[in-house]
Amino acid sequence: MAVLKEANIPIGRSVFIPKKDGLTLADIEVEANGQYQIVERPECFVIKNAECCRSILATVKTKD
């Protein structure tokens, strides 16, 4: 597993993970200490904080 990004995501904010080397939604794994949403766009994945009252720490990794 390779770590693509580790980020603290404030309330209502998002983190963008660029698609590279044919990366798909099935190829990534997100570990977070709160609720989040993943949206797939043509150029990137968007990971949005879905918590109402706090920021979250999210780690995005590739699956083996």
The first five atom37 places (N, CA, C, CB, O) and aatype in JSON, in Angstrom:
{
  "aatype": [12, 0, 19, 10, 11, 6, 0, 2, 9, 14, 9, 7, 1, 15, 19, 13, 9, 14, 11, 11, 3, 7, 10, 16, 10, 0, 3, 9, 6, 19, 6, 0, 2, 7, 5, 18, 5, 9, 19, 6, 1, 14, 6, 4, 13, 19, 9, 11, 2, 0, 6, 4, 4, 1, 15, 9, 10, 0, 16, 19, 11, 16, 11, 3],
  "atom_mask": [
    [1, 1, 1, 1, 1],
    [1, 1, 1, 1, 1],
    [1, 1, 1, 1, 1],
    [1, 1, 1, 1, 1],
    [1, 1, 1, 1, 1],
    [1, 1, 1, 1, 1],
    [1, 1, 1, 1, 1],
    [1, 1, 1, 1, 1],
    [1, 1, 1, 1, 1],
    [1, 1, 1, 1, 1],
    [1, 1, 1, 1, 1],
    [1, 1, 1, 0, 1],
    [1, 1, 1, 1, 1],
    [1, 1, 1, 1, 1],
    [1, 1, 1, 1, 1],
    [1, 1, 1, 1, 1],
    [1, 1, 1, 1, 1],
    [1, 1, 1, 1, 1],
    [1, 1, 1, 1, 1],
    [1, 1, 1, 1, 1],
    [1, 1, 1, 1, 1],
    [1, 1, 1, 0, 1],
    [1, 1, 1, 1, 1],
    [1, 1, 1, 1, 1],
    [1, 1, 1, 1, 1],
    [1, 1, 1, 1, 1],
    [1, 1, 1, 1, 1],
    [1, 1, 1, 1, 1],
    [1, 1, 1, 1, 1],
    [1, 1, 1, 1, 1],
    [1, 1, 1, 1, 1],
    [1, 1, 1, 1, 1],
    [1, 1, 1, 1, 1],
    [1, 1, 1, 0, 1],
    [1, 1, 1, 1, 1],
    [1, 1, 1, 1, 1],
    [1, 1, 1, 1, 1],
    [1, 1, 1, 1, 1],
    [1, 1, 1, 1, 1],
    [1, 1, 1, 1, 1],
    [1, 1, 1, 1, 1],
    [1, 1, 1, 1, 1],
    [1, 1, 1, 1, 1],
    [1, 1, 1, 1, 1],
    [1, 1, 1, 1, 1],
    [1, 1, 1, 1, 1],
    [1, 1, 1, 1, 1],
    [1, 1, 1, 1, 1],
    [1, 1, 1, 1, 1],
    [1, 1, 1, 1, 1],
    [1, 1, 1, 1, 1],
    [1, 1, 1, 1, 1],
    [1, 1, 1, 1, 1],
    [1, 1, 1, 1, 1],
    [1, 1, 1, 1, 1],
    [1, 1, 1, 1, 1],
    [1, 1, 1, 1, 1],
    [1, 1, 1, 1, 1],
    [1, 1, 1, 1, 1],
    [1, 1, 1, 1, 1],
    [1, 1, 1, 1, 1],
    [1, 1, 1, 1, 1],
    [1, 1, 1, 1, 1],
    [1, 1, 1, 1, 1]
  ],
  "atom_positions": [
    [[0.82, -1.19, 0.0], [0.0, 0.0, 0.0], [0.87, 1.25, 0.0], [-0.94, 0.0, 1.2], [1.76, 1.41, 0.83]],
    [[0.6, 2.1, -0.91], [1.31, 3.38, -0.98], [0.38, 4.49, -0.51], [1.84, 3.65, -2.42], [-0.78, 4.54, -0.93]],
    [[0.87, 5.36, 0.34], [0.07, 6.48, 0.82], [0.08, 7.56, -0.26], [0.62, 7.03, 2.18], [1.13, 8.07, -0.65]],
    [[-1.12, 7.91, -0.74], [-1.24, 8.97, -1.74], [-1.33, 10.34, -1.09], [-2.47, 8.73, -2.62], [-0.74, 11.3, -1.58]],
    [[-2.06, 10.42, 0.02], [-2.19, 11.71, 0.71], [-2.67, 11.47, 2.13], [-3.16, 12.65, -0.05], [-3.48, 10.58, 2.39]],
    [[-2.16, 12.29, 3.03], [-2.63, 12.31, 4.41], [-2.97, 13.77, 4.71], [-1.55, 11.73, 5.43], [-2.13, 14.65, 4.56]],
    [[-4.21, 14.02, 5.14], [-4.64, 15.41, 5.3], [-5.63, 15.57, 6.44], [-5.26, 15.92, 4.01], [-6.43, 14.68, 6.72]],
    [[-5.56, 16.72, 7.07], [-6.56, 17.16, 8.03], [-7.58, 17.96, 7.24], [-5.92, 18.01, 9.22], [-7.23, 18.97, 6.62]],
    [[-8.84, 17.51, 7.24], [-9.87, 18.16, 6.42], [-10.83, 18.92, 7.33], [-10.65, 17.11, 5.56], [-11.56, 18.3, 8.11]],
    [[-10.83, 20.25, 7.25], [-11.75, 21.05, 8.08], [-13.21, 20.84, 7.7], [-11.4, 22.54, 7.97], [-13.51, 20.24, 6.66]],
    [[-14.1, 21.33, 8.54], [-15.55, 21.21, 8.31], [-15.92, 21.81, 6.95], [-16.35, 21.93, 9.44], [-15.53, 22.93, 6.62]],
    [[-16.67, 21.03, 6.16], [-17.17, 21.52, 4.88], [-16.14, 21.64, 3.78], [0.0, 0.0, 0.0], [-16.45, 22.16, 2.71]],
    [[-14.92, 21.19, 4.01], [-13.85, 21.3, 3.0], [-13.59, 19.95, 2.35], [-12.55, 21.84, 3.64], [-14.1, 18.92, 2.79]],
    [[-12.79, 19.98, 1.28], [-12.47, 18.78, 0.52], [-10.98, 18.67, 0.26], [-13.23, 18.76, -0.79], [-10.23, 19.65, 0.35]],
    [[-10.57, 17.45, -0.07], [-9.2, 17.17, -0.5], [-9.31, 16.54, -1.88], [-8.42, 16.22, 0.52], [-10.2, 15.73, -2.13]],
    [[-8.42, 16.92, -2.78], [-8.45, 16.42, -4.15], [-7.27, 15.49, -4.38], [-8.43, 17.59, -5.16], [-6.13, 15.84, -4.1]],
    [[-7.57, 14.29, -4.89], [-6.55, 13.3, -5.2], [-6.52, 13.14, -6.72], [-6.84, 11.91, -4.48], [-7.48, 12.64, -7.3]],
    [[-5.45, 13.57, -7.38], [-5.41, 13.47, -8.84], [-5.37, 12.01, -9.31], [-4.19, 14.22, -9.39], [-4.73, 11.15, -8.69]],
    [[-6.07, 11.76, -10.41], [-6.02, 10.42, -11.02], [-4.75, 10.33, -11.84], [-7.3, 10.13, -11.9], [-4.49, 11.19, -12.69]],
    [[-3.97, 9.3, -11.59], [-2.77, 9.09, -12.39], [-2.54, 7.6, -12.56], [-1.54, 9.76, -11.74], [-2.92, 6.81, -11.69]],
    [[-1.94, 7.21, -13.64], [-1.63, 5.82, -13.94], [-2.87, 4.92, -13.93], [-0.61, 5.29, -12.95], [-2.8, 3.78, -13.48]],
    [[-3.99, 5.43, -14.42], [-5.21, 4.62, -14.53], [-5.86, 4.29, -13.19], [0.0, 0.0, 0.0], [-6.54, 3.27, -13.08]],
    [[-5.66, 5.12, -12.2], [-6.23, 4.9, -10.87], [-7.75, 4.97, -10.92], [-5.68, 5.95, -9.87], [-8.31, 5.88, -11.54]],
    [[-8.43, 4.01, -10.28], [-9.89, 3.99, -10.23], [-10.35, 4.03, -8.78], [-10.46, 2.74, -10.94], [-9.54, 3.89, -7.86]],
    [[-11.63, 4.22, -8.58], [-12.2, 4.26, -7.24], [-11.97, 2.94, -6.5], [-13.7, 4.58, -7.3], [-11.78, 2.93, -5.28]],
    [[-11.99, 1.84, -7.23], [-11.76, 0.52, -6.61], [-10.31, 0.34, -6.17], [-12.13, -0.58, -7.59], [-10.02, -0.56, -5.37]],
    [[-9.4, 1.16, -6.66], [-7.97, 1.04, -6.34], [-7.56, 1.8, -5.1], [-7.15, 1.5, -7.5], [-6.44, 1.63, -4.62]],
    [[-8.44, 2.66, -4.56], [-8.03, 3.46, -3.4], [-8.78, 3.05, -2.14], [-8.26, 4.95, -3.68], [-9.89, 2.5, -2.21]],
    [[-8.16, 3.31, -1.01], [-8.74, 3.01, 0.29], [-8.56, 4.24, 1.16], [-8.06, 1.75, 0.94], [-7.48, 4.83, 1.21]],
    [[-9.64, 4.63, 1.86], [-9.6, 5.82, 2.7], [-9.79, 5.4, 4.16], [-10.69, 6.85, 2.28], [-10.73, 4.69, 4.49]],
    [[-8.87, 5.84, 5.0], [-9.01, 5.65, 6.44], [-9.22, 7.04, 7.04], [-7.74, 4.93, 7.07], [-8.43, 7.95, 6.79]],
    [[-10.29, 7.19, 7.84], [-10.59, 8.49, 8.42], [-11.16, 8.32, 9.82], [-11.58, 9.28, 7.53], [-11.72, 7.28, 10.14]],
    [[-11.01, 9.35, 10.63], [-11.55, 9.29, 11.98], [-12.9, 9.99, 12.08], [-10.56, 9.92, 12.96], [-13.26, 10.53, 13.13]],
    [[-13.65, 9.99, 11.0], [-14.98, 10.58, 10.94], [-15.66, 10.25, 9.63], [0.0, 0.0, 0.0], [-15.14, 9.47, 8.83]],
    [[-16.83, 10.84, 9.41], [-17.59, 10.58, 8.19], [-17.03, 11.4, 7.03], [-19.08, 10.9, 8.41], [-16.6, 12.54, 7.19]],
    [[-17.06, 10.79, 5.85], [-16.57, 11.46, 4.65], [-17.37, 10.98, 3.45], [-15.06, 11.2, 4.44], [-18.05, 9.95, 3.51]],
    [[-17.28, 11.72, 2.36], [-17.9, 11.35, 1.09], [-16.81, 11.32, 0.03], [-19.05, 12.35, 0.7], [-15.89, 12.14, 0.05]],
    [[-16.93, 10.37, -0.9], [-16.0, 10.32, -2.03], [-16.79, 10.58, -3.31], [-15.25, 8.94, -2.1], [-17.82, 9.95, -3.56]],
    [[-16.29, 11.51, -4.1], [-16.89, 11.81, -5.4], [-15.81, 11.59, -6.46], [-17.47, 13.29, -5.46], [-14.68, 12.06, -6.31]],
    [[-16.17, 10.87, -7.52], [-15.2, 10.64, -8.59], [-15.48, 11.61, -9.73], [-15.27, 9.16, -9.1], [-16.59, 11.64, -10.27]],
    [[-14.49, 12.38, -10.09], [-14.56, 13.29, -11.23], [-13.62, 12.76, -12.3], [-14.18, 14.76, -10.81], [-12.78, 11.9, -12.02]],
    [[-13.75, 13.24, -13.53], [-12.88, 12.74, -14.6], [-11.38, 12.94, -14.33], [-13.24, 13.42, -15.9], [-10.57, 12.11, -14.75]],
    [[-11.01, 14.01, -13.64], [-9.59, 14.31, -13.43], [-9.09, 14.0, -12.03], [-9.34, 15.75, -13.73], [-7.88, 13.96, -11.81]],
    [[-10.01, 13.76, -11.06], [-9.57, 13.53, -9.68], [-10.66, 12.88, -8.84], [-9.15, 14.85, -9.04], [-11.81, 12.76, -9.27]],
    [[-10.28, 12.45, -7.64], [-11.22, 12.0, -6.62], [-11.34, 13.14, -5.6], [-10.75, 10.66, -5.94], [-10.35, 13.78, -5.26]],
    [[-12.55, 13.38, -5.12], [-12.79, 14.42, -4.13], [-13.22, 13.72, -2.84], [-13.87, 15.45, -4.62], [-14.18, 12.96, -2.83]],
    [[-12.5, 13.99, -1.76], [-12.86, 13.45, -0.46], [-13.31, 14.61, 0.4], [-11.66, 12.67, 0.19], [-12.53, 15.51, 0.72]],
    [[-14.59, 14.58, 0.77], [-15.2, 15.71, 1.49], [-15.51, 15.31, 2.92], [-16.48, 16.19, 0.77], [-15.98, 14.21, 3.19]],
    [[-15.25, 16.23, 3.84], [-15.59, 16.04, 5.23], [-17.11, 16.11, 5.38], [-14.89, 17.09, 6.13], [-17.71, 17.12, 5.02]],
    [[-17.73, 15.04, 5.9], [-19.17, 15.0, 6.07], [-19.58, 15.17, 7.53], [-19.73, 13.69, 5.53], [-20.76, 15.05, 7.87]],
    [[-18.62, 15.46, 8.4], [-18.93, 15.71, 9.81], [-19.55, 17.1, 9.94], [-17.65, 15.59, 10.69], [-19.21, 18.01, 9.19]],
    [[-20.46, 17.25, 10.89], [-21.12, 18.55, 11.05], [-20.37, 19.5, 11.99], [-22.51, 18.34, 11.58], [-20.55, 20.71, 11.91]],
    [[-19.52, 18.95, 12.87], [-18.97, 19.81, 13.93], [-17.46, 19.72, 14.14], [-19.64, 19.48, 15.19], [-16.94, 20.36, 15.05]],
    [[-16.75, 18.94, 13.33], [-15.31, 18.81, 13.59], [-14.56, 18.46, 12.31], [-15.04, 17.75, 14.66], [-15.13, 17.98, 11.34]],
    [[-13.28, 18.71, 12.34], [-12.43, 18.32, 11.22], [-12.05, 16.85, 11.38], [-11.16, 19.22, 11.15], [-12.14, 16.29, 12.47]],
    [[-11.63, 16.24, 10.28], [-11.25, 14.83, 10.31], [-9.84, 14.68, 9.74], [-12.27, 13.96, 9.5], [-9.36, 15.51, 8.97]],
    [[-9.2, 13.6, 10.15], [-7.89, 13.23, 9.59], [-8.13, 12.07, 8.64], [-6.84, 12.84, 10.72], [-8.67, 11.04, 9.04]],
    [[-7.74, 12.23, 7.39], [-7.97, 11.19, 6.38], [-6.64, 10.78, 5.75], [-8.95, 11.68, 5.3], [-5.79, 11.62, 5.45]],
    [[-6.48, 9.48, 5.56], [-5.33, 8.92, 4.87], [-5.84, 8.16, 3.65], [-4.48, 8.0, 5.81], [-6.68, 7.27, 3.78]],
    [[-5.32, 8.51, 2.48], [-5.73, 7.85, 1.24], [-4.57, 6.98, 0.78], [-6.13, 8.9, 0.13], [-3.44, 7.45, 0.64]],
    [[-4.87, 5.68, 0.56], [-3.85, 4.71, 0.16], [-4.32, 3.95, -1.07], [-3.53, 3.73, 1.31], [-5.51, 3.91, -1.36]],
    [[-3.37, 3.37, -1.76], [-3.73, 2.45, -2.85], [-3.85, 1.05, -2.27], [-2.68, 2.49, -4.01], [-3.13, 0.7, -1.34]],
    [[-4.75, 0.26, -2.83], [-4.9, -1.14, -2.4], [-3.83, -1.98, -3.07], [-6.32, -1.68, -2.74], [-3.32, -1.62, -4.13]],
    [[-3.5, -3.09, -2.46], [-2.5, -4.0, -3.05], [-3.09, -4.78, -4.19], [-1.96, -4.96, -2.0], [-2.4, -5.6, -4.8]]
  ]
}
